[in-house]
Amino acid sequence: MQNTVLSPDAEKIAQQFKEFAYIVSHDLNTPLRGVVEFSKLLKAEHHDVLNEEGKEYLALIIESGEKMQNMLVGLLDFSRLNTMSKPLSKVNCNKILEDCKVVLKDKIETTKGKLEIATLPLVMADADQLMQLFLALIDNSLKFHVAGATPHVWVSAERSGDIWVFTVRDNGIGIEHEFHKRVMQPFQRLHTDIEYSGVGMGLTLAKKIVDRHGGRIWIDSTLGQGSSFVFTLPCEVS
């Protein structure tokens, strides 16, 4: 696998863009928070004097504002992958997954999901970002489960030459092949908020983290037959 090497000028522009995204997402959140909070205050204190049309408009303002807040959080998280990254160190993936189970405990219980974890290797990684990667993939698998079915997620890894191949597999709704690359892009969603909540940044963050660690990520999925999210990491630790 060959990694793309940017020229010094391109690297400078890329870094400036990331810093700009961080500043924009951080600074925009303050006035947006004010809009949402004052709208909620207006709803609480003056709800009775509003007609039905006014109530509907106010509800839309709050809903849209909260959605924009979530999008800004996703953009902020994305920019932080570079601005707040840590040097790579030896990481026990099984320990990372145990921490993930604690973080996702409520979601696993709410969905009555099952999470099976095979024996995983030691790797050289940014521990915080590796945990963020696994959380994004497992959360995605738990979320997009078949209605009425128990979501089941399997996490495994196998060595292939000089790389580890990790797989997060589920029995969910699956993804049509034509959308496999699209869902890795920022804010790209295949479903409405009514069907599944979210802003479409989870898989984008996952791809960015894998890229930073010198690996690659792809989806093996068929609509209605579950999904496997596969990514590679170098075998720098035996």
C-alpha positions, 0 to 999 in steps of 0.5 A: 500500500502506498500512502499519498505524500503531499507537497509542502505547500499542499500540507500547509494549505491542508493544515490551514483548512483544518485550523479554520474548520476548528475555529469556525465550528467552535466559534459558531457554536456559541451564537447557535447555542444562544438561539436554541436556548432562547427559543426553548425559553420562549417556548417554556414561558410564552407557549400559551400565547402562541397560535398553532402556527407559531408553535410549529415554527418555534419547534422547527427553530429548536429542531434545526438549531439542535441539528446544526449543533450536532453537525458542528460537534462532528466538524469539531471532532473531525478537525481535532483529529489533527490538532489534538492528535497524540504520538503513536504508542503500543496499544492493547486493542482488547483493553480498548474494546473493554473501554468501548463496552463501558461507553456503549453500555446504555446503547447495548442494553437499550437495543438488547444488542450483543457484542462479541470480541475476539482476541485482538493484537497489540498495535502502534496507535493513538489510543484515544483515536483508536477507541474513537474508531471502534466506538464509531463503527460499533455504534453504527452497527448497533444503530442500523439494526433490523427492526424487531431483530436483536443487533449482533456485532462481532469484532475480530482481527487477523494478520495478513503479511505485514498488516492487521486486518480488523473487521467489525461485522453486524447483522444489520440493514446493510448498505447498497454497494453504490453507497459504500464510498458515499457514507464515508464522506462528511454529512452524507446520510442514507436515511431521514432523522425519523428513521435513524438519528445522526448527522453523518460524521461517524464513518468520516471520522473512522476513515480519517483515523485509519488514514492517519494510522497508515491503513485503509478502510472499506465496507463489505455489505449487501442491502438487507444482509448486514455489513462488515466494516474492514480496516487495516493497521501496520503490524509494527508490534508482534 
